[in-house]
């Protein structure tokens, strides 16, 4: 392992690998990524991997828009594969969320995002398997879809290696040395790396790492479940992704006969949460699924898993250099949005680290101090993970 680096990235999920790749694009090639396990072994590998642009704030809409373009053109822009599948994305809300939906659509359309409100007749043309009620409204994003977390993460990592970056797996950070208010080095079981720049992007483990250098950060973790449902392929050969705000769950197709249903945000401990699915919840999940797609009455539960969302009080990430510690940066608290924003996050954090201008988005809205300043972002909806 090298003894010096221009920057050290802590965390080998999709965010860390995107940052590593983009640092190399910025011609900072003597960079090292440290991962305590293997690439994508944390929240990345347990993501539902939905790629959509429907948000309540310009900053996340812009980053989602730019990231979706990269997912769509991954082999040309990054190299490697993203596994992106274009399914389209439908948002369903109750009448009480009418203003929120329409305000979001106006904002997104002004940003050049391909989205619109649709009525029941248009829904029948787009997705005839979906049923709605008279008091529900819908928005449609034809360009959205889902990608493959493993392919995206490893493609970022491989391209970074090609440009000179080093990646060390099963080599956890045991300490960050701060001297005179600035980063000096990073310690691991394999030795110490002298560096003046460290980026913490360790998902659920970020709070522990930041606390080790006496940085308090308002992060907590919740458990998000994903149930694998076998659908009747003869009746529903495919379907779009649905962000069902009206029923507080999401779903996307997987292959030719599976549907992944995401639900639940229960408090959880990082190293001792239930990584499976609560069987008691499945009858309600199936009931809501059938309510949205009646032909799912022949579907059955096959299995599933749970992952962790690392959340902030406003369910938006913190992207900043940590005040009072020169050279210590964080990209944390993605609150379930990390995968879909990862390409853009890597670009903006790399520019922040090297001191380049970030021209496409104002990340000061995601600064570290916004919570103590009571200047938080808000969502148009009650369903927090939709932001």
N, C-alpha and C positions, 0 to 999 in steps of 0.2 A: 504494500500500500504506500502511496506517495506520502511524503512528510509535509508537503505544502500544497495549497490549492488557492485559486483565486476566489472560489466560493464553494461551500458545502451545502448540499440539499439534504435535509433530514426527512425521509419518508419516501418509499418506493411505490406509492399508489399512482393513479393516473395524473393527479395534480403534480406530484414530485417529478414524474418522468416528463410531463409537459414542460415544467419549468426548466429542467435540465436541458432538454432539447432546445428550448428557446434561448437559453443562455449561450449555447453553442452557436445558434444563429446570429446572436449579437457579438460573435467573435470572442467570447469568454470561454475558451476551450479547456483550460486547466481547472476543471470542475469535477467534483466528486459527489456521488449520491450514496448515502448510507441507509440501509434498510435492515430492520431487525429480523425479518423473516425472508420472504421471497416477494417479488414484484406482484402487486395487486392482491396481496393476501389479507388486507383489511377491508374497509368499506367498499373499495373499488370492485373487488371480486364478488360482492354481494349486492351490487347495484341492479336496479331494474333497467338501467341503461336507456331510458327514454330521452330522446333528443327533440325538444320542443322549444318554442320561442314565446309562449304565452306567459307574460309576467305583468306585474302591476307597476313596475318602475323602469324608467328608461335605461338605467345602468345595466340591469340584468337582462333586459330585452336586447340591448346592443350586444352584450357579450354572448348571449344565446344565439342571436342572428349570425354573428361572426363565426362562432364555433360550429353552427350547423353547416355553414359554407365549407368549413374545413373537413368536417365529417363526410360531406358529399363529394369532396374532391381530395380525399386524403392521400391517395397514391401519388397524385401530381404535386401536392403542396408539401407533404411531409415525407412520403415514401412508406412502403408497407401498406397494410390493409387496415381498415376500420371496421369492416363487417357491417357497414351501414345498410339498412333496409328501409326503403321509403314506403311508409304505410299511410301517411297522413295522420293528423291529430285532431280530435274533436273535444272541445270543452263543453260540459253541460252544467248549467247553473239553474237554480230556482229563481222565481220572480223577484225575490228579495235582493238578488245579486245583479239585477238588470243594469243598474247604473255602473256598477263596477266592471262588468263585462264590456259594456259599450265604451266606457272611458278607456279601458285597456286597449280595445281594438283601434280606437282613434289614435292613441299614442303609438301603437305598433305600426299601423299603416303609415304614419308620418315618418317612421324610421325605415320605410321601404320593406317591411315584412309582409309576406304574402299571406294574408289572413282576412277573414270576413265573417260576418254573421250570416247564418243560413237558416232557412225555414224548414218545415217538415217535408215539403215537396222536394226541396234540394237534398235533404237528408236521405230520402228514399232513393234518389239517384246515386248518391255517394256511398251510402252504407245501409242498405235495406234491412239488414238484420237488427238494427238498433231501434228501440222503441223509446219514445219520450212522451211526457204528459203535456197538457195544454199550458201549464204555467212554467214550463222549462224553456230556456233559451240556449242556443248553441252557437259556437264559433268553430271555424274550420281552418286548419293549416295544412294545405296539400303537400308541402315540401318536407314536413317533419317525419320522424321515424325512430328507429332504435339502432344501436351499434353494438359491437362486441367489446366488452371491457378488457379482455385479455389481449386481443389484437391491437387495440388502440394503445394500451399501456406499453406493451412490448415493442410496438413500432416506434413510439417516441424514444424508448430506451435504446433500441438498436441504432436509430439514426444519430442519437447523441454519442453513442460509442464510436460510430463511424467518424464523427467530427472531433474525437479526442477525449471525450468524457470517460471517467471511470465509475463503475458501479460495484459496490461491495454489499453482498447479501449476507444475511445472518451475522451482521456486525452492528449491534445496537450502539447508539450514542450513550455513553455513561457520564458525560459531563461537557459543558460548554464553559470555557474560561473567559471571564470578562476582566479586563484590566483598564483602569482609568476611564471607565464608562464606555469601553469599546470591545468588540469581539477580538479575542486573541487566538483561540484554538478550540478544537473539538477533540474529545477523548473517546476512544472505543477500545474494546478488548484487544484489537489488533494494533493499537498504537495511537499516537496523537498526531493530528493534522493541524499545522499552523495555517490560519486563514483569517482574513479580516471581514468576511461576509458569510453569514449563515442564514439559510432560509428554512424555517420550520413549517412543514406541511405534512404532519404525521397523523392527520385525522383524529380519531378518538384519543390518541396518546399525546396530542399536542399540549394539552393543559399540563400534564405531568412534566413534560420537558420544559415548558415555560416557567412553571413553578420552581424548577430546579435552579433557575437564575433569578428568582425572586420577582418574577413578572406575573401578576395576577390578571387573569383573563376570564371573561364571563362565558365559559363554555360548559355545556352539559351534554349528555348523550341520551338518545331515545332509541328504542328498538322498533324497527320497521319490518313487518312480515311480508313475505312474498309467497303466495300459494300457487302451485302448479296445477292447472286444471286441464284435463283432457276434454276437448270440445268435440261435438259431433261434426266431423269434417265434411260429411255429405251435405249437411245443412248450412254450416258456417265454415267454408273452406278457408276464409281469411276475414280479417276485419281491421279497421283502423285502431290506433291507440286512442284510448278515451281517458281524459281527465275528468272524472265524475265528481265534481264539486258538490252536486246535489246530494250524492250519497257518500261522500268522503272516502273514495277509493279510486284507484287507477288500474288500468289493465292494458296489456299489449299482447299481440300474437307472438308466438314463438314457433317457428317451423310451420308445418302443414296441419298440425292437429292439437297444438298446445296453446294455452293462454296463461299469462302470468298476471296475477292479481296482487297489487300492493295495497297494504292497509295497516293502520295502527301506528301510533307514536307514543309508546309507553316508556317511562323512565327506566333506564338500565345501567348496570355497572359494566365498565369497559371489559374487564377480564372474566366476568362470571355470568353473562347473560345467556338466555336460552337461544341457541342458534337454530332451533327448529321452528315449527309453526304450532300455535296453540290449537289443538283439535277442536276445542269448544267453540272457537270462532268460525269454523268452517261452515256450519249451517247458515249463519248470517251472511257470510261472504257469497255463498252460492245463491241465497235468496236475492241479494242485491244484483248479482250477475244475471240471474234469470229475469229480474225486473227490467234490466237494461236490454238484454237480448233474450227474448222468450225461448228461442230454440236451444238455449243453454240448459233447458230442463232435462236434457239427456247427458249433460256433462257430469264428470265426476272428478273428485279430488285425488291427486296422485302423490303429492308430497310438497316440499317447499323448503324455505330457509328464512332466516332473519339476519339482518345486518344492522349496523349502527349509523344513525345520523348524528353528527356532532353539530349541535345547534347553538346559536347565539340568541339573546333576548328578542331580536327582531327577525330571526330566521334568515339573515343575510350574512355573508362571510366577512371576515376581517382581512383586508389586504393592505399591508402597511409596513413601514419600518417602525420597530417598537420604540416609542418615546423613551429617551434616556439611555438607550443602549445602541451606540453607533455600530452599524453593520449587522444588526440582528433584525431579520424580516420574518413576517408570518403570512401564510395563506391558509387560514383555518376557519372552522365554523360554517361549512358549506350548507348545512341544514337540508341535505337531500338534493342539492343542486350541483354538486361538484362535478360529476361525470359530464353532464351536458354543457357545462361552462369550461371544462378543462383546457381545450385548445386556446381560448381567449385568455384564461387566467395565466397560463404559461407565458403568453406574450407580454401581458401588462406587468407581471412580476419581474420578468427578465429585464424589461426596460426600466423599472423602478430600481433594480439592483445596479444596473450599469450606468444609471443617470441619464438615460435617453428620454426624449419627450414621449409622453403617452397622449396621442392626439385624438384617438377615436372615442375615449370615454373618460369621465372624471371620477377616478377612484377615491377621491377625498370623501365621497359619500360613504365609503366602506372603511374609513379610518379607524384606528384603534381606540381613539378617545371619544367616539360618538356616543357611547352609552353613558359615560359620566357627564357628558354635555347635554344629555337628553335630546339628542338630535338623531333619532332612529328612523329607519325606513318602515313603511307600513304596507300592508297588503290590502287589496280590494275585497278579499274573501276571508271567511272564517277558517278555511282549510289551509293551514299554515304552509304546508309543503308546496302548494301552488305559488306562494309568495306573490 
